[in-house]
Amino acid sequence: RDGSPAAAPVVETPVTLDRETRERSLAEADALASEGRFAEAIHLLLLVAMDRLRRELGPRVAPALTSREVLQRAPIPGAVVEPLTRMVALSEIKHFGGRDASEPDYRSCRQDFIHFSDGEAAGA
């Protein structure tokens, strides 16, 4: 062995949300956004995405991992890595960076959530 850590295996099983969960989550987030609570709406969508990963990937996504750790360590299907990465970054900047979230931030996160929940590549 050369001492370098082995790369996490990539899982190609799509990570998708059933239509009812996706629509309910979007409706709840849209309601928060309509009240100007954009940061909360963004956080809600990220939590739903992370919960889905935990259910789909099981013990490979430990509940104690942060979103950033999940991105680095979990075998996330390639098609959802980009939208999930953008959702995590946006949430971190708004939550920990002390910056207010805006309507365009929410719209961007919402679109990434849709790509994530469909298992599509961002921009496809």
PAZAPA-4460 file (N, C-alpha, C; in steps of 0.05 Angstrom, whole numbers, plus 32768, in hexadecimal, padded with zeros to 4 digits):
% residues 124
    n_x    n_y    n_z   ca_x   ca_y   ca_z    c_x    c_y    c_z   seq   type   mol
   8010   7FE8   8000   8000   8000   8000   8011   8019   8000     1      R     A
   8008   802D   7FF3   8017   8046   7FF1   800F   805A   8007     2      D     A
   7FFC   8053   8018   7FF4   8064   802E   7FDE   8078   8027     3      G     A
   7FD7   807A   800E   7FC2   808E   8006   7FA7   8081   800A     4      S     A
   7F94   8091   8013   7F79   8085   8018   7F6C   807D   7FFE     5      P     A
   7F5E   8068   7FFE   7F50   805F   7FE7   7F38   8071   7FE2     6      A     A
   7F33   8076   7FC9   7F1C   8087   7FC2   7F02   8078   7FC9     7      A     A
   7EEE   8087   7FD2   7ED4   807B   7FD8   7EC8   8070   7FBE     8      A     A
   7EBC   8059   7FBF   7EB0   804E   7FA7   7E99   8060   7F9E     9      P     A
   7E95   8063   7F85   7E7F   8073   7F7A   7E67   8061   7F76    10      V     A
   7E50   806A   7F7F   7E37   805B   7F7C   7E28   8067   7F65    11      V     A
   7E21   8057   7F52   7E12   8062   7F3B   7DF4   805E   7F3D    12      E     A
   7DEB   8054   7F53   7DCE   8052   7F58   7DC3   806E   7F5B    13      T     A
   7DAF   8075   7F4C   7DA4   8091   7F4E   7D99   8096   7F6A    14      P     A
   7D9D   80AE   7F72   7D91   80B7   7F8B   7D7A   80C9   7F83    15      V     A
   7D62   80BF   7F87   7D4B   80CF   7F7E   7D37   80D0   7F95    16      T     A
   7D26   80E5   7F94   7D11   80E8   7FA8   7CF7   80E0   7F9A    17      L     A
   7CE5   80D3   7FA9   7CCC   80CD   7F9D   7CBD   80E8   7F99    18      D     A
   7CAB   80E8   7F86   7C9E   8101   7F7E   7C90   810F   7F95    19      R     A
   7C82   8100   7FA6   7C74   810C   7FBD   7C87   811A   7FD0    20      E     A
   7C9D   810D   7FD7   7CB0   811A   7FE9   7CBC   8132   7FDD    21      T     A
   7CC3   8130   7FC4   7CCF   8147   7FB6   7CBC   815F   7FB5    22      R     A
   7CA3   815A   7FAD   7C8F   816F   7FAB   7C89   817C   7FC6    23      E     A
   7C86   816B   7FDA   7C80   8175   7FF5   7C98   8186   7FFF    24      R     A
   7CB0   817D   7FFB   7CC8   818C   8003   7CCA   81A7   7FF5    25      S     A
   7CC5   81A6   7FDB   7CC6   81BF   7FCB   7CB0   81D2   7FD4    26      L     A
   7C98   81C8   7FDA   7C82   81D9   7FE3   7C89   81E6   7FFE    27      A     A
   7C95   81D6   8011   7C9D   81E2   802B   7CB2   81F7   8027    28      E     A
   7CC6   81F1   8016   7CDB   8204   8012   7CD1   821D   8004    29      A     A
   7CBF   821A   7FF0   7CB3   8231   7FE3   7CA3   8242   7FF6    30      D     A
   7C95   8235   8009   7C86   8245   801D   7C99   8255   802E    31      A     A
   7CB0   824A   8037   7CC3   8259   8046   7CCF   8270   8035    32      L     A
   7CD5   826A   801C   7CE0   827F   800B   7CCC   8295   8006    33      A     A
   7CB3   828F   8004   7C9E   82A3   7FFF   7C9C   82B6   8017    34      S     A
   7CA5   82AD   802E   7CA6   82BE   8046   7CC0   82CD   8049    35      E     A
   7CD2   82CA   8035   7CEC   82D6   8036   7D00   82C7   8047    36      G     A
   7CF9   82AE   804E   7D0B   829E   805F   7D1C   828B   804D    37      R     A
   7D2C   8298   803C   7D3B   828A   8028   7D50   8277   8033    38      F     A
   7D5E   827F   8048   7D72   826E   8054   7D66   8255   8060    39      A     A
   7D4E   8257   806C   7D41   8240   8077   7D37   822E   8061    40      E     A
   7D2E   8239   804B   7D25   8229   8034   7D3C   821A   8028    41      A     A
   7D53   8227   8025   7D6B   821A   801B   7D73   8203   802D    42      I     A
   7D73   8208   8047   7D7C   81F4   805A   7D68   81DC   805A    43      H     A
   7D4F   81E1   8057   7D3B   81CB   8056   7D41   81B9   803E    44      L     A
   7D46   81C5   8027   7D4B   81B4   800F   7D65   81A4   8013    45      L     A
   7D79   81B0   801F   7D92   81A1   8024   7D8D   818A   8037    46      L     A
   7D7E   818F   804C   7D78   817A   8060   7D69   8162   8053    47      L     A
   7D56   8168   8041   7D47   8153   8033   7D5A   8143   8021    48      V     A
   7D6C   8151   8013   7D7F   8143   8002   7D92   8131   8013    49      A     A
   7D9C   813C   8029   7DAE   812C   803A   7D9F   8114   8046    50      M     A
   7D86   8118   804E   7D77   8101   8058   7D73   80EB   8043    51      D     A
   7D6F   80F4   802B   7D6C   80E0   8015   7D86   80D1   8011    52      R     A
   7D9C   80DE   8011   7DB6   80D1   800F   7DBA   80BC   8025    53      L     A
   7DB3   80C4   803D   7DB7   80B2   8054   7DA5   8099   8051    54      R     A
   7D8D   809D   8048   7D7B   8086   8044   7D85   8074   802D    55      R     A
   7D8E   8080   8017   7D96   8071   8000   7DB1   8063   8004    56      E     A
   7DC4   8071   8010   7DDF   8067   8012   7DE5   8059   802D    57      L     A
   7DD2   805B   803F   7DD4   804D   8059   7DEC   8054   8069    58      G     A
   7DFA   8040   8074   7E10   8046   8086   7E28   8054   8079    59      P     A
   7E28   8057   805F   7E3E   8066   8052   7E3B   8084   8056    60      R     A
   7E23   808C   8061   7E1F   80A9   8067   7E16   80AA   8084    61      V     A
   7E29   80AB   8096   7E23   80AC   80B2   7E14   80C5   80BA    62      A     A
   7E00   80C3   80CC   7DF1   80DB   80D4   7E01   80F1   80E0    63      P     A
   7E18   80EB   80EB   7E29   80FF   80F8   7E39   8110   80E4    64      A     A
   7E3B   8107   80CB   7E4A   8115   80B7   7E3D   8130   80B0    65      L     A
   7E4D   8144   80AC   7E43   815E   80A2   7E3E   815B   8084    66      T     A
   7E30   816E   8079   7E2B   816D   805C   7E45   816C   804C    67      S     A
   7E58   817C   8054   7E72   817D   8046   7E80   8162   8048    68      R     A
   7E7F   8155   8060   7E8B   813B   8063   7E7E   8126   8052    69      E     A
   7E64   8128   804F   7E55   8116   803E   7E5F   8119   8021    70      V     A
   7E63   8131   8018   7E6D   8136   7FFD   7E88   812A   7FF9    71      L     A
   7E99   812B   800E   7EB5   8122   800B   7EB7   8104   800F    72      Q     A
   7EA6   80F7   801F   7EAA   80DC   8026   7E96   80C8   801B    73      R     A
   7E7E   80D0   8015   7E69   80BD   800D   7E6B   80B8   7FEF    74      A     A
   7E64   80A0   7FE7   7E64   8098   7FCB   7E4B   80A3   7FBD    75      P     A
   7E4A   80BD   7FB8   7E33   80CA   7FAD   7E32   80C5   7F8F    76      I     A
   7E1B   80BD   7F84   7E19   80B9   7F67   7E21   80D2   7F58    77      P     A
   7E31   80CE   7F43   7E3C   80E4   7F34   7E28   80F9   7F2A    78      G     A
   7E10   80F0   7F22   7DFC   8103   7F17   7DF2   8117   7F2B    79      A     A
   7DF5   8112   7F45   7DEA   8125   7F59   7E00   8134   7F68    80      V     A
   7E19   812F   7F62   7E2F   813B   7F71   7E2F   815A   7F6D    81      V     A
   7E2D   8163   7F54   7E2E   8180   7F50   7E17   818F   7F5D    82      E     A
   7DFE   8187   7F59   7DE9   8197   7F66   7DEA   8195   7F84    83      P     A
   7DF2   817E   7F8F   7DF4   817C   7FAC   7E0B   818D   7FB6    84      L     A
   7E21   818E   7FA8   7E38   819E   7FB0   7E30   81BC   7FB1    85      T     A
   7E22   81C5   7F9D   7E19   81E1   7F9D   7E06   81E7   7FB4    86      R     A
   7DF4   81D4   7FBA   7DE1   81D8   7FD0   7DF0   81DA   7FEA    87      M     A
   7E04   81C9   7FEE   7E13   81C9   8007   7E22   81E4   8009    88      V     A
   7E30   81EC   7FF4   7E3F   8205   7FF5   7E2D   821D   7FFA    89      A     A
   7E16   821E   7FEE   7E04   8234   7FF2   7DFA   8235   800E    90      L     A
   7DF2   821E   8019   7DE9   821C   8034   7DFE   8224   8048    91      S     A
   7E17   821B   8043   7E2D   8223   8056   7E32   8240   8056    92      E     A
   7E33   824C   803E   7E38   8269   803C   7E23   8279   804B    93      I     A
   7E0A   8271   8047   7DF4   827F   8053   7DF2   827A   8072    94      K     A
   7DF7   8261   807A   7DF4   825A   8096   7E0C   8262   80A6    95      H     A
   7E24   825B   809D   7E3C   8260   80AD   7E4A   827A   80A5    96      F     A
   7E46   8283   808C   7E53   829A   8083   7E46   82B5   808A    97      G     A
   7E2E   82B2   8096   7E20   82CA   809F   7E15   82DB   8089    98      G     A
   7E12   82D0   8071   7E07   82DF   805B   7DE9   82D9   8058    99      R     A
   7DDA   82ED   8053   7DBD   82E9   804F   7DB8   82DA   8035   100      D     A
   7DA5   82C8   8036   7D9D   82BA   801E   7D89   82CB   800F   101      A     A
   7D89   82C9   7FF5   7D77   82D9   7FE4   7D65   82C7   7FD4   102      S     A
   7D52   82D4   7FC6   7D40   82C4   7FB5   7D50   82B6   7F9F   103      E     A
   7D63   82C3   7F91   7D73   82B5   7F7D   7D82   829D   7F89   104      P     A
   7D8C   82A0   7FA1   7D9A   828A   7FAE   7D87   8272   7FB1   105      D     A
   7D6E   8278   7FBB   7D5B   8263   7FBE   7D53   8256   7FA4   106      Y     A
   7D4F   8266   7F8F   7D48   825B   7F75   7D5E   8248   7F6B   107      R     A
   7D77   8250   7F6E   7D8D   823F   7F66   7D8D   8225   7F76   108      S     A
   7D8A   8227   7F90   7D89   820F   7FA1   7D71   81FD   7F99   109      C     A
   7D5B   8209   7F94   7D43   81FA   7F8D   7D48   81EA   7F73   110      R     A
   7D54   81F7   7F5F   7D5A   81E9   7F46   7D6E   81D2   7F4B   111      Q     A
   7D82   81D7   7F5C   7D95   81C1   7F62   7D87   81AA   7F71   112      D     A
   7D74   81B1   7F82   7D65   819C   7F90   7D55   818B   7F7C   113      F     A
   7D49   8198   7F68   7D3A   8189   7F54   7D4D   8177   7F45   114      I     A
   7D64   8181   7F3D   7D78   8170   7F2F   7D80   8159   7F41   115      H     A
   7D85   815F   7F5A   7D8D   814A   7F6D   7D77   8135   7F70   116      F     A
   7D5F   813E   7F74   7D49   812B   7F7A   7D42   811B   7F61   117      S     A
   7D48   8125   7F49   7D43   8116   7F31   7D5A   8104   7F2A   118      D     A
   7D71   8108   7F38   7D88   80F8   7F32   7D95   8101   7F18   119      G     A
   7D8F   8119   7F0E   7D99   8123   7EF5   7DB4   8132   7EFB   120      E     A
   7DC4   8134   7EE7   7DDC   8145   7EE8   7DD3   8162   7EE7   121      A     A
   7DE0   8173   7EF5   7DD9   818F   7EF5   7DDD   819A   7ED8   122      A     A
   7DC9   81A9   7ED0   7DCA   81B5   7EB6   7DC0   81A3   7EA0   123      G     A
   7DB8   818B   7EA7   7DAF   8178   7E92   7D93   817E   7E89   124      A     A
***
